[in-house]
Amino acid sequence: MSEHQTPTCFDSVAMLARRFDPDAARGQEGEIQFFFSGTESGACYLRLTKTACTFHPGEALFPKLTLRVDCEVWKAILRGELTWEKAMMERHFLATGNFPLLAQMPRIFKIG
């Protein structure tokens, strides 16, 4: 990706893996599944261990948390145009699974 290209939704999830803060995660382990719709559709997930986070394309077998989100909404959250809290409250994405992990994501991945 050149410096002038906007990262894809999948690139942005891969970047989250590099921003993972294991101290903020407090030992959370498991997969966070992302299903994107809109301009870029598809699936990817993050695998959290106590000390690391890795990006994977496709679907996790038993995700701890699943997010279904339009790609443009996701990019707006990561650019700071839409806060994580507002996106959750106004249901800009659908989340199922571990809601405490969902609430911790901004701290774990330094979102916003």
BELUR-V790651 format. One record per helix or strand. SS is the DSSP state (@ for helix, = for strand). FROM is the first residue (numbers start at 0). LEN is the number of residues. Records with the same first field share a line. If there is no record, write none. Layout:
SS = FROM-LEN  FROM-LEN
This chain:
@ = 8-10  21-4  70-9  83-6  98-11
= = 29-8  41-7  52-5  64-6  92-5
